[in-house]
Amino acid sequence: KQWYQRRVRGNNPVFVPFIERLSADLRKLGIPNKVDDSSGAIGRRYARTDEIGIPFGITVDFDTEKDETVTVRERNTCSQIRVPMSEVAALISRLCSDQLSWADAKQSYPEFTAQQ
């Protein structure tokens, strides 16, 4: 069962170390994941993963390089939060095991709106 999918803005080699670290952190917690490095608008990528039922998406972007945070998006509400990379795997684990609600996660992390 796939719980999470990482999205990457473009195929920028700068993102590779962040993606590898994130993938390793998720695997340590037994969370299946896949990188979507396809071309096209991020909205279309979100729509594809929404269609197949992936509840949470994580986006690595240029802000990740600056501050080591990623965007986590919840499928049902389409709302997004900005989360430190060091906390994202544990957050996804807690969300997927119903130990934490999305509403509670939104209280703990800053909301992300398109290109702040």
URZI-V119021 format. One record per residue. N is the residue number from 1. RES is the residue in three letters. PHI is phi as a letter, one per 20 degrees, with the letter a starting at -180 (none if undefined). D_LAST is the distance of its C-alpha to the last C-alpha in Angstrom with 2 decimals. Layout:
N,RES,PHI,D_LAST / N,RES,PHI,D_LAST
This chain:
1,LYS,none,32.80 / 2,GLN,e,29.29 / 3,TRP,e,26.73 / 4,TYR,b,23.67 / 5,GLN,c,22.33 / 6,ARG,e,20.02 / 7,ARG,d,18.03 / 8,VAL,c,17.49 / 9,ARG,f,15.51 / 10,GLY,m,18.59 / 11,ASN,d,21.60 / 12,ASN,f,20.46 / 13,PRO,f,23.06 / 14,VAL,f,20.64 / 15,PHE,f,19.46 / 16,VAL,g,23.10 / 17,PRO,f,23.73 / 18,PHE,f,20.73 / 19,ILE,f,21.86 / 20,GLU,f,25.43 / 21,ARG,f,24.77 / 22,LEU,f,22.80 / 23,SER,f,25.60 / 24,ALA,f,28.25 / 25,ASP,f,26.75 / 26,LEU,f,26.70 / 27,ARG,f,30.21 / 28,LYS,g,31.55 / 29,LEU,e,30.74 / 30,GLY,m,32.25 / 31,ILE,e,29.09 / 32,PRO,f,29.47 / 33,ASN,b,26.54 / 34,LYS,b,26.03 / 35,VAL,e,23.71 / 36,ASP,d,22.57 / 37,ASP,d,22.31 / 38,SER,f,23.35 / 39,SER,e,22.12 / 40,GLY,o,20.41 / 41,ALA,f,17.23 / 42,ILE,f,15.41 / 43,GLY,f,16.17 / 44,ARG,f,19.81 / 45,ARG,f,19.75 / 46,TYR,g,18.45 / 47,ALA,f,21.24 / 48,ARG,f,23.83 / 49,THR,f,23.23 / 50,ASP,f,23.12 / 51,GLU,g,26.42 / 52,ILE,e,28.14 / 53,GLY,n,27.05 / 54,ILE,f,24.83 / 55,PRO,f,23.35 / 56,PHE,c,20.48 / 57,GLY,c,18.39 / 58,ILE,c,16.69 / 59,THR,d,14.38 / 60,VAL,e,14.75 / 61,ASP,b,12.40 / 62,PHE,f,12.06 / 63,ASP,f,10.14 / 64,THR,g,13.32 / 65,GLU,f,15.43 / 66,LYS,f,13.93 / 67,ASP,c,13.87 / 68,GLU,l,15.79 / 69,THR,d,13.51 / 70,VAL,c,13.16 / 71,THR,e,11.72 / 72,VAL,d,14.68 / 73,ARG,d,15.17 / 74,GLU,d,18.24 / 75,ARG,f,20.29 / 76,ASN,f,21.95 / 77,THR,d,19.07 / 78,CYS,m,16.35 / 79,SER,e,14.09 / 80,GLN,c,12.00 / 81,ILE,c,11.82 / 82,ARG,d,11.00 / 83,VAL,c,14.53 / 84,PRO,f,16.41 / 85,MET,g,18.48 / 86,SER,f,21.58 / 87,GLU,d,21.19 / 88,VAL,f,20.01 / 89,ALA,f,23.55 / 90,ALA,f,25.10 / 91,LEU,f,22.46 / 92,ILE,f,23.11 / 93,SER,g,26.81 / 94,ARG,f,26.82 / 95,LEU,f,24.95 / 96,CYS,f,27.33 / 97,SER,e,30.37 / 98,ASP,l,29.52 / 99,GLN,e,29.60 / 100,LEU,b,26.17 / 101,SER,e,24.71 / 102,TRP,f,21.18 / 103,ALA,g,21.16 / 104,ASP,f,22.16 / 105,ALA,f,19.57 / 106,LYS,f,16.83 / 107,GLN,f,18.58 / 108,SER,e,18.51 / 109,TYR,c,14.93 / 110,PRO,f,11.53 / 111,GLU,f,10.15 / 112,PHE,d,7.30 / 113,THR,d,6.11 / 114,ALA,g,5.86 / 115,GLN,k,3.78 / 116,GLN,f,0.00
